[in-house]
Amino acid sequence: MQPIPRNLTTIAAVATPPGVGAVSLVRVSGPAALTIADLATGRRMSLMTPRTACRCRILDAAGKVLDDGLMTVFRTPNSFTGEDCVEFSGHGGMLVTREVLARLLACGAVPAGPGEFTQRAFLNGKLDLTQAEGVMDLIAAQTRLALRAARSQLDGTLGRRTTAARDQVLETLAHLEAWIDFPDEDIHPQTGEALRSNVRQILATLEALLATAAQGRVLRDGARTVIYGTPNVGKSSLLNRLLGFERAIVSEHPGTTRDTLEEIVNLHGIPLRLVDTAGVRQAGDSIEAAGIQRTVRQLEAADLLLEVADASQPRPPAIALPATLAQRLLILNKTDLGEHPSWHDAEAIRLSCASGAGFADLAMAIRDSLHFSDAEWGDHAIAINTRHQASLESARRALLAALALLADPARNAELAAIDLREALDALGEIPGRVDTEDLLGVIFSRFCIGK
């Protein structure tokens, strides 16, 4: 007996998080969703008005009530998945929710896999692939800016921009292949330059999107922000101030911090992975030496370096840093004790962890150094992820190769066309316009079950 194709099955899952709550939601989607609703309730739910909540009871096989709640019917294609869909809102206990789900499965549904509802929405043309990823980003967003970027992606902004770029590539390729099909026709001298101009415009669009990759990584994973400096300058005090609670031990004795401490904080909508490190100096023992070595490794992996110094003490020699591309901010702490003249010309953020003065300036400096200022972030709210970046880089390389070949299109038309087709495929991968079965498995496996 041949197994039923997955797209012809009817799936069911609990859509609310595990645990006890006031309300739970169980979702059913597929060709038999309405039939299953009829069987599970003992009523003709299939006849109810779509998108209208109706009170009903879920019954077991013997007709006993399992739960009493509200059911809503969504008919194809006007549902999230594009299929017939039923949602039951009942009481939020773990046991009762499991029993409701078990009853729906007994009536003919099969358990949904991770992200399968959203995957069906994509396969049925309700979402493109960037919007499907936006669903997960929206769920995972922990800051205001991450939420804004996820909403923009869910709204289709990234999909529209990449699709528009792909359409431009397709138009350029069509012109080029027309030349290939009619080799005896004369090529106007300006036509090749016009094609090159089109490719340059597309490249400008791709490079603007690629420039948001770092912002996207910061919004999704947090900016790795390493606090470092010599001992007893206030590194742990700075960490505690930024967190708003006493996370690190603060002591007047140098060398108190022996290991790295890591916490996440939301600063003006930007997630920062704050790392407090051991003071950099000649180690007094093997334990402190190991802590300093860990500091060096953290500096190498950082996105942003916050060097803390004591403003009340003479300016020490510069700390030798490992090779890094991270942004660096100098922070002069203890300004409430006065500033030593040697710091007079230092470009730094001046603050006091004791009084809290200067922290607004620090927040603005961090935002600007990570390129989230109003001038740079603006209203576009696009932040590509690693998958988008890889596809855009592939398209960019192919377009640069085509641009070089189009300097002499009469001789290199066939080779340029190959590169343009490669760019076309790479751009098509972003919204899911090409065969992406393996890719779909990777993307939707990260979703929670029931979404």
C-alpha positions as CSV (number, residue, x, y, z in Angstrom):
1,M,0.0,0.0,0.0
2,Q,1.4,3.4,-1.0
3,P,1.7,5.9,1.8
4,I,-0.4,9.0,1.5
5,P,1.6,12.0,0.2
6,R,2.3,14.4,3.0
7,N,0.5,17.3,1.3
8,L,-2.7,15.2,1.2
9,T,-2.7,14.4,4.9
10,T,-4.4,16.5,7.6
11,I,-2.1,17.6,10.3
12,A,-2.8,18.6,13.9
13,A,-0.7,20.1,16.7
14,V,-0.9,22.2,19.8
15,A,0.0,25.8,18.8
16,T,0.5,27.2,22.3
17,P,3.6,26.7,24.4
18,P,4.0,23.7,26.7
19,G,2.8,24.3,30.3
20,V,-0.3,25.5,32.2
21,G,-2.2,28.5,31.0
22,A,-5.6,30.0,30.8
23,V,-6.2,29.0,27.2
24,S,-4.7,26.5,24.8
25,L,-5.0,26.4,21.0
26,V,-5.1,23.2,18.9
27,R,-4.8,23.6,15.2
28,V,-5.9,21.2,12.4
29,S,-5.1,21.8,8.7
30,G,-5.6,19.7,5.6
31,P,-8.3,18.3,3.3
32,A,-10.1,16.4,6.1
33,A,-10.0,19.1,8.7
34,L,-13.7,19.8,8.6
35,T,-14.6,16.1,8.6
36,I,-12.3,15.6,11.7
37,A,-14.0,18.6,13.4
38,D,-17.4,17.0,12.8
39,L,-16.3,13.7,14.3
40,A,-14.6,15.2,17.3
41,T,-17.5,17.4,18.2
42,G,-20.5,15.3,17.2
43,R,-21.8,18.4,15.3
44,R,-21.8,19.6,11.8
45,M,-19.0,22.1,12.3
46,S,-18.3,21.9,8.6
47,L,-21.6,23.9,8.0
48,M,-20.7,26.8,10.4
49,T,-19.9,30.2,9.0
50,P,-16.1,30.6,8.3
51,R,-14.0,32.8,10.5
52,T,-16.7,32.9,13.2
53,A,-16.0,31.4,16.6
54,C,-18.6,28.8,17.8
55,R,-18.9,27.2,21.2
56,C,-18.5,23.5,21.1
57,R,-17.4,20.4,23.1
58,I,-14.7,17.9,22.1
59,L,-16.0,14.4,22.7
60,D,-14.2,11.1,23.2
61,A,-15.2,8.0,21.3
62,A,-17.8,7.2,23.9
63,G,-19.4,10.6,23.7
64,K,-18.0,12.0,27.0
65,V,-16.9,15.6,27.1
66,L,-13.1,16.1,27.0
67,D,-13.2,19.9,26.9
68,D,-15.5,22.8,26.3
69,G,-14.3,25.8,24.2
70,L,-14.5,27.7,21.0
71,M,-13.9,26.4,17.5
72,T,-13.2,28.5,14.4
73,V,-13.3,27.2,10.8
74,F,-11.2,28.6,8.0
75,R,-12.0,27.4,4.5
76,T,-9.5,27.0,1.7
77,P,-7.9,29.2,0.3
78,N,-8.7,31.8,3.0
79,S,-6.6,30.4,5.8
80,F,-3.1,30.8,7.0
81,T,-2.0,27.5,5.3
82,G,-4.3,27.9,2.3
83,E,-6.0,24.7,3.2
84,D,-9.2,23.9,5.2
85,C,-8.2,24.7,8.7
86,V,-9.9,24.4,12.2
87,E,-8.7,26.0,15.4
88,F,-10.0,24.9,18.8
89,S,-9.4,27.2,21.8
90,G,-9.9,25.3,25.1
91,H,-8.7,25.3,28.7
92,G,-4.9,25.5,29.1
93,G,-4.1,22.5,31.2
94,M,-1.5,20.2,29.9
95,L,-3.5,17.0,30.3
96,V,-6.8,18.3,28.8
97,T,-4.9,19.8,25.9
98,R,-3.1,16.5,25.2
99,E,-6.4,14.6,25.3
100,V,-8.0,17.1,22.8
101,L,-5.1,16.6,20.5
102,A,-5.2,12.8,20.9
103,R,-8.9,12.8,20.0
104,L,-8.3,14.8,16.8
105,L,-5.5,12.4,15.9
106,A,-7.9,9.5,16.5
107,C,-10.4,11.1,14.2
108,G,-7.9,11.0,11.3
109,A,-5.3,13.7,11.7
110,V,-1.6,13.0,11.8
111,P,0.9,14.9,14.1
112,A,2.4,18.0,12.5
113,G,6.1,18.3,12.2
114,P,8.1,21.4,13.2
115,G,7.0,24.4,11.2
116,E,4.7,22.3,9.0
117,F,1.8,24.8,9.1
118,T,4.0,27.6,7.9
119,Q,5.6,25.3,5.3
120,R,2.2,24.5,3.9
121,A,1.5,28.2,3.8
122,F,4.7,28.6,1.7
123,L,3.9,25.6,-0.6
124,N,0.4,26.9,-1.2
125,G,1.6,30.4,-2.1
126,K,0.4,32.2,1.0
127,L,3.9,33.3,1.9
128,D,7.3,33.4,0.2
129,L,10.3,31.9,1.9
130,T,11.5,35.2,3.4
131,Q,8.1,35.7,4.9
132,A,8.1,32.2,6.4
133,E,11.5,33.0,8.0
134,G,10.0,36.3,9.2
135,V,7.4,34.2,11.2
136,M,10.2,32.6,13.1
137,D,12.1,35.8,13.5
138,L,8.9,37.5,14.9
139,I,8.5,34.7,17.5
140,A,12.2,34.8,18.5
141,A,12.5,38.6,18.6
142,Q,13.7,39.9,22.0
143,T,14.1,43.6,21.2
144,R,12.2,46.4,19.6
145,L,14.5,46.6,16.6
146,A,14.5,42.9,16.1
147,L,10.7,42.9,16.2
148,R,10.6,45.7,13.6
149,A,12.9,43.9,11.2
150,A,10.8,40.7,11.6
151,R,7.6,42.5,10.9
152,S,9.2,44.1,7.8
153,Q,10.3,40.6,6.5
154,L,6.9,39.1,7.3
155,D,5.3,41.9,5.4
156,G,7.3,40.8,2.3
157,T,9.7,43.7,2.1
158,L,12.8,41.6,1.5
159,G,11.0,39.3,-0.8
160,R,9.8,42.2,-3.0
161,R,13.2,43.8,-3.2
162,T,15.0,40.5,-4.2
163,T,12.2,39.6,-6.6
164,A,12.5,43.1,-8.3
165,A,16.2,42.5,-8.6
166,R,15.6,39.1,-10.1
167,D,13.1,40.5,-12.6
168,Q,15.8,43.0,-13.7
169,V,18.3,40.2,-14.2
170,L,15.6,38.3,-16.2
171,E,15.0,41.3,-18.4
172,T,18.7,41.7,-19.0
173,L,19.1,38.0,-19.8
174,A,16.2,38.1,-22.2
175,H,17.9,41.0,-24.2
176,L,21.2,39.1,-24.2
177,E,19.6,35.8,-25.4
178,A,17.8,37.7,-28.2
179,W,21.3,38.7,-29.5
180,I,22.4,35.1,-29.2
181,D,19.4,33.9,-31.2
182,F,20.0,36.4,-34.0
183,P,23.8,36.5,-34.5
184,D,23.5,38.1,-37.9
185,E,21.9,41.3,-36.6
186,D,24.1,44.3,-36.0
187,I,24.6,45.3,-32.3
188,H,24.2,48.9,-31.6
189,P,27.4,50.3,-29.9
190,Q,25.4,51.6,-26.9
191,T,23.3,48.5,-26.3
192,G,26.2,46.7,-24.6
193,E,26.7,49.7,-22.3
194,A,23.0,49.8,-21.6
195,L,23.1,46.2,-20.4
196,R,26.1,46.9,-18.3
197,S,24.2,49.8,-16.7
198,N,21.4,47.5,-15.9
199,V,23.8,45.1,-14.2
200,R,25.4,47.9,-12.2
201,Q,21.9,49.0,-10.9
202,I,21.2,45.4,-9.8
203,L,24.6,45.2,-8.1
204,A,23.9,48.4,-6.2
205,T,20.6,46.8,-4.9
206,L,22.4,43.6,-3.8
207,E,25.2,45.5,-2.1
208,A,22.7,47.6,-0.1
209,L,21.0,44.4,1.1
210,L,24.4,42.8,1.9
211,A,25.3,45.8,4.0
212,T,22.5,44.8,6.4
213,A,24.0,41.3,7.1
214,A,25.9,42.5,10.2
215,Q,22.8,44.2,11.5
216,G,20.7,41.1,11.0
217,R,23.2,39.0,12.9
218,V,23.3,41.4,15.7
219,L,19.5,41.6,15.9
220,R,19.1,37.8,15.9
221,D,22.2,36.7,18.0
222,G,23.2,39.9,19.9
223,A,26.4,41.9,19.5
224,R,29.2,40.3,21.4
225,T,30.4,43.2,23.5
226,V,33.5,42.6,25.5
227,I,34.3,44.8,28.5
228,Y,38.1,44.8,29.2
229,G,40.8,46.9,30.8
230,T,43.4,46.8,33.5
231,P,42.3,45.6,37.0
232,N,40.2,47.6,39.3
233,V,39.0,50.2,36.8
234,G,35.2,49.3,37.1
235,K,34.6,46.7,34.5
236,S,32.3,44.6,36.7
237,S,30.6,47.8,37.9
238,L,29.9,48.7,34.3
239,L,28.4,45.3,33.6
240,N,26.2,45.6,36.7
241,R,25.1,49.1,35.7
242,L,24.2,48.0,32.2
243,L,22.3,45.0,33.4
244,G,20.5,46.8,36.2
245,F,21.4,44.3,38.9
246,E,24.4,43.0,40.7
247,R,25.7,40.2,38.5
248,A,29.4,40.5,39.0
249,I,31.3,40.7,42.3
250,V,32.7,44.2,42.8
251,S,35.8,44.6,45.0
252,E,38.6,47.1,45.6
253,H,41.1,44.2,45.4
254,P,42.6,43.8,41.9
255,G,42.1,40.4,40.2
256,T,38.6,39.7,41.7
257,T,37.3,38.6,38.3
258,R,39.1,35.4,37.3
259,D,36.7,34.1,34.6
260,T,34.5,35.7,31.9
261,L,30.9,36.5,32.8
262,E,28.3,36.7,30.0
263,E,24.8,38.2,30.1
264,I,22.3,39.6,27.5
265,V,20.9,43.1,27.8
266,N,18.5,45.1,25.6
267,L,20.0,48.5,24.9
268,H,17.7,50.8,22.9
269,G,16.3,47.8,21.0
270,I,19.8,46.3,20.3
271,P,20.6,43.0,22.0
272,L,24.1,43.0,23.6
273,R,25.9,39.9,24.8
274,L,27.9,41.6,27.5
275,V,31.1,39.8,28.5
276,D,33.0,40.9,31.6
277,T,36.6,39.8,31.5
278,A,39.6,39.4,33.9
279,G,41.8,42.5,34.1
280,V,44.7,42.5,31.7
281,R,48.0,42.6,33.6
282,Q,50.9,40.3,34.5
283,A,49.2,37.3,36.1
284,G,49.9,36.6,39.8
285,D,49.1,32.9,39.6
286,S,48.1,30.2,37.2
287,I,44.3,30.7,37.7
288,E,44.5,34.4,36.9
289,A,46.7,33.6,33.9
290,A,44.0,31.3,32.6
291,G,41.4,34.1,33.1
292,I,43.6,36.5,31.2
293,Q,44.0,34.0,28.3
294,R,40.2,33.7,28.1
295,T,40.0,37.5,27.9
296,V,42.3,37.4,24.9
297,R,40.0,34.8,23.2
298,Q,37.0,36.9,23.9
299,L,38.6,40.0,22.4
300,E,39.3,38.1,19.2
301,A,35.7,37.0,18.9
302,A,34.1,40.4,19.8
303,D,31.8,42.6,17.7
304,L,32.3,45.6,20.0
305,L,35.1,46.3,22.5
306,L,34.5,48.5,25.6
307,E,37.9,49.5,27.0
308,V,37.4,50.7,30.6
309,A,40.0,53.0,32.3
310,D,40.1,54.9,35.6
311,A,39.7,58.6,34.7
312,S,41.1,59.7,38.1
313,Q,44.4,57.9,37.6
314,P,47.3,58.7,35.1
315,R,46.9,57.4,31.6
316,P,48.5,53.9,31.4
317,P,50.3,52.5,28.4
318,A,48.0,51.3,25.6
319,I,46.9,47.7,25.9
320,A,48.1,45.5,23.2
321,L,45.1,43.9,21.4
322,P,44.9,40.8,19.3
323,A,44.0,41.3,15.6
324,T,40.3,42.1,15.4
325,L,37.8,44.0,13.2
326,A,35.6,44.9,16.2
327,Q,34.6,48.5,16.9
328,R,36.3,50.0,20.0
329,L,35.0,52.5,22.5
330,L,37.1,54.0,25.3
331,I,35.2,54.5,28.5
332,L,36.6,56.7,31.3
333,N,35.0,55.6,34.5
334,K,35.1,57.2,38.0
335,T,34.7,60.7,36.6
336,D,33.0,61.6,39.9
337,L,36.6,61.4,41.5
338,G,37.9,64.0,39.0
339,E,39.8,63.5,35.7
340,H,43.6,63.3,35.6
341,P,45.2,65.8,33.2
342,S,46.7,63.0,31.1
343,W,43.2,62.2,29.8
344,H,42.5,65.7,28.7
345,D,42.7,65.0,24.9
346,A,41.3,61.5,25.0
347,E,38.4,60.7,22.7
348,A,36.2,58.7,25.2
349,I,32.8,58.4,26.8
350,R,33.1,59.8,30.3
351,L,30.9,58.3,33.0
352,S,30.6,57.2,36.6
353,C,29.4,53.8,37.5
354,A,28.9,55.1,41.1
355,S,26.5,57.9,40.2
356,G,25.2,56.7,36.8
357,A,26.3,59.9,35.0
358,G,27.2,59.5,31.3
359,F,25.3,56.3,30.6
360,A,23.0,57.9,28.1
361,D,26.0,59.0,26.1
362,L,27.4,55.5,26.3
363,A,24.1,54.0,25.0
364,M,24.2,56.4,22.0
365,A,27.8,55.6,21.2
366,I,27.1,51.9,21.3
367,R,24.1,52.3,19.0
368,D,26.1,54.4,16.5
369,S,29.2,52.1,16.5
370,L,26.9,49.1,15.6
371,H,25.3,51.2,12.8
372,F,21.9,51.5,14.3
373,S,21.7,55.2,14.3
374,D,18.6,56.9,12.9
375,A,20.7,58.0,9.9
376,E,21.9,54.5,9.0
377,W,19.0,52.3,10.2
378,G,16.3,54.7,9.2
379,D,12.9,53.2,8.2
380,H,14.1,50.4,6.0
381,A,14.1,47.8,8.8
382,I,15.7,45.1,6.5
383,A,18.2,42.8,8.1
384,I,19.2,39.8,6.0
385,N,20.2,36.4,7.6
386,T,23.0,34.1,6.8
387,R,21.0,32.2,4.1
388,H,20.1,35.4,2.3
389,Q,23.7,36.6,2.6
390,A,25.0,33.5,0.9
391,S,22.5,33.7,-2.0
392,L,23.2,37.4,-2.5
393,E,26.9,36.9,-2.5
394,S,26.5,34.2,-5.1
395,A,24.4,36.5,-7.2
396,R,26.8,39.3,-6.8
397,R,29.8,37.2,-7.9
398,A,27.9,36.1,-11.0
399,L,26.8,39.6,-11.9
400,L,30.4,40.9,-11.6
401,A,31.6,38.2,-13.9
402,A,28.8,39.1,-16.4
403,L,29.6,42.8,-16.1
404,A,33.2,42.1,-17.2
405,L,32.1,39.9,-20.1
406,L,29.5,42.5,-21.3
407,A,32.4,44.9,-22.1
408,D,32.4,43.0,-25.4
409,P,28.9,41.4,-25.6
410,A,29.3,40.4,-29.3
411,R,32.1,38.1,-28.4
412,N,31.1,37.0,-24.9
413,A,27.3,36.9,-25.0
414,E,27.0,33.2,-24.3
415,L,29.4,33.3,-21.3
416,A,27.6,36.4,-19.9
417,A,24.3,34.6,-20.3
418,I,25.5,31.7,-18.2
419,D,26.6,34.1,-15.4
420,L,23.2,35.9,-15.6
421,R,21.4,32.6,-15.3
422,E,23.5,31.8,-12.2
423,A,22.5,35.1,-10.7
424,L,18.9,34.5,-11.5
425,D,18.9,31.1,-9.7
426,A,20.7,32.6,-6.7
427,L,18.2,35.4,-6.3
428,G,15.4,33.0,-6.8
429,E,16.6,30.9,-3.8
430,I,15.8,33.8,-1.4
431,P,12.0,34.0,-1.8
432,G,11.9,30.3,-2.8
433,R,11.4,30.6,-6.6
434,V,13.6,27.6,-7.4
435,D,13.7,24.0,-6.4
436,T,14.6,24.2,-2.7
437,E,13.4,20.9,-1.2
438,D,16.5,20.3,0.9
439,L,16.6,24.0,1.9
440,L,13.0,23.8,3.1
441,G,13.9,20.9,5.4
442,V,16.6,22.9,7.0
443,I,14.6,26.1,7.4
444,F,11.4,24.7,8.8
445,S,13.1,22.2,11.1
446,R,14.0,25.2,13.3
447,F,10.3,26.1,13.9
448,C,8.3,25.0,16.9
449,I,5.7,22.3,16.4
450,G,2.2,23.9,15.9
451,K,3.5,26.9,13.9
